[in-house]
Amino acid sequence: MIFRNTKWFIFSAVFLLTVFLATFLKNNINKEVIAKINGKEITQNDFNIALLFEQQKYKYQVQKYEDQKQFDDGNIFIPVPQKLSPQQILERLIDNEVLYQEAKSQGLEVSYAEAKEYMEETRKITNEILAGKLQVADREEFLKTENNLRQYIKGLGISEDEYWNQLIPIYQKYLSIGKLKAKILSSMPENDKKDPEKAHLYFEQYKNNLRKKYKIEIFKNNL
């Protein structure tokens, strides 16, 4: 059986984010407040985690791009990876917090129990892929990533159970944002929904308008 659930690939990024979070919390805590959204603080530590995550993601995307370019003899149909600036990373942190607060205000927050259930299903899928019961498009790459992840977990001195449990509140936040996004996009004309670019622009416009409803304070621009 070949696994094609796109949610797996969307939320696989959360795995690395959690590892970086644990690493920073253990070794490099900086609680300086650099922004607030309706009183909710974003710290320098939050930014450092997001920055490291983006750096690793960009490195991965560049490698994939170069591999694909070499494989296709220069004829490549995926976009050139774009590196985010520190200010763009901070703006993304702010956007996510605004969206999460809005999801909660509209009664769309995913419960802890629901997020835990999602975590357990994701963990089950991971184990089934490792056991060969499910197949992914690039099994070698998946196994390499999974092995690196397990080494990180081991290095942090935590169990796999502790690691997976740390994912629950992160899943809770991003699944809630996902529910809000699905609700907003459902109001689009049917034909426009089928166009990814139109859907992206529609949600970006919604997000930009939504920010005006929230009190956003930025205390540090030199990042």
N, C-alpha and C positions, 0 to 999 in steps of 0.2 A: 504493500500500500504506500502510495506517495503522498506526503504531507504537503498541502498547499494553503494552509490557513494563514492569511496575510497578517492576522493579529499577532501571530508568533513572531514574525519578522519585525513588526512595528515595536513590539514590547521587548524584543531581545536587547534593544538598546538600554532598557532599564536595568538589565543584569549588570552591565559594565558600570552604569551610573551608581548602583548600589555598592559595588566593590570600591569604587573611588570614594564614595561617601564614607564607607567604613574606614578606609585608609586615612582619609583626612581627619576624621573624628579621633582617630587613634594617635596621629602624629603631628597634626598641624592645625589646631583649632584657632580661629580668629573670629571673634564675635562682634567685631566692629559693624555697626549697622550702616549699610550703604544706600538703602532705599526702604520705603514703607508704602504699602498699598492698603488704604483704609485702616492703618495702624498695624497691619501685619508686616513684620520685619523681614527684610532680606539682608543677610549678613555677608561679610567678606568671605567667610567660609563657604556659604552657598555659591557665591560667584566663583571661587577657586575650583569647586567641584565641577560646576558647569563648564568652566574654561578647560579643565583637563579633559572632560568628556568630549567637548567639541574638538579639541586637538587630536584626540585618539580617533574620533569619528572621521575627521578630515584625512588623517593619515591612512585610515582603512579605505576611504573612498578613492583617494589618489591611487593606492595600490590596485584596487579593483579596476579603475579606469585604465591604468597602464597595462594591466594584464589583458583586459579586453581589447585594447588597441593593438597589442602585440598579436593576440589570437586572431583578430579580424584583419590583420595586415593594414592597419591604419584606417580602415573604414569602420567608424564607431558611431553608434546612434544614441549613446547616453551622454548627458551634459557634462561639461568639465566641472569638477568639484569646486565649490566656492568656499573660501575660508571666511568665517565670521570674525568681525572685529570685536574687541572687548565690549564696546558700547552696544553692538547688536546682541551680544550674549546677555548683557544685563536687560535689554529690552525684552528678550525672549523670556527671561525669568519673570519679569513684570507681567508680560502677557499671560503666562501660565497661571500666575497667582490671581490675576483679574478673572480669567476664565473659570478657575476653580471656585472662587468666591461667588461668581454669578451662577454657576451650576448649583451650588448649595442653596442660593437664594431662590432658585426656581424649583427646588425640590428634586433635583436630579442627582444628588450626591449618591454614589455607590456606597453601600454600607460596608463596614469592616468584614462582616460575615460573607458578603458577596465577593469582596476582594480576596478573601481567604480561599473561597471556593475556586476563584479564577487561578490563584496561585497554585492550588493543588492540582488543577487540571493541566496547567502549564508544566508543572513538575512531572506529572504523569507522562505527558507527551515527550518531554525531554528524555525521560528514562526509556520510553518505548523506541525513540530514535536511536539511543545508545545501544539498546538491545537488538536493533535490527528489525523490529516489528513494524516500524514506520520508516519510510525513506524520504530524504530531502534531496533537492536538486544537486547540491554540492556536499556530499557526505564528508569528504575529506576536510573541507573548510569548517564544517560544523564540529567535527571531532577535535580539530585543532583549537577552535575557539573554546569549546567546552573544557578541554584539558587545561588551557591557560586559566580559565575561570576557576577551576578546582584548585589549581596551584595558588591562585590569589587567596582563595578561601582558607586554604591550609596555612598560608603565610600569615594571615590575620589572626590565626589561632582560634577560629570559631568553627562550629560544626556546620554541616550542610543544612540541618534543620534550622539552626539560628540564622543562616544566610537566607533561606527561603522565607522565614518569618519576617525578616527585615524588609522583604519586598512588598508585604501586604499593604502598608500605608502608601507606598509609592504607586502601586497598582490602583489603590482607592482614588488617588488624586487624578491619575491620567485616564482611568476609565470614566470618571465623572466628567472630565473635560470632553471625552469622546461622546458621552450621551448628550451633552449640550450641543456639540458640533452637529451630531446627527439630527437633533431637533431643528436647529437653524437651517441646515441644508434641506430639510424636508419641506420647507416653505418655498423653495425655488420652483420655477416652472419645470415641468417634467423633462422637456428637451434639454434644458440647461444643466440639469443634474447629471446628464450623461457625459458632459464635457468637463474633464478634470480641471482645465484651466479656468473655466467660468466658475466652477464650484470653489476653487481656491480663492479667486478674486472676491467672490460673494462673501466668503467667510472672513477674509481679510478686512473687508469693508465693515462687516458687523463688528469685528474685534476692535477696529480703530474707533468706531462710534461708541462702543461699550466702554472703552477707556475713559471717555469723557465723563462717565457717571461716577468714576472712582477717584478718590483723593490719592494721587500718586506723588510721592516726595522722593527726590533723588538727592542724596547728601554727598556723593562722591562721583565726580565725572572723570577724574584721572585714574583710569583702571589699568 
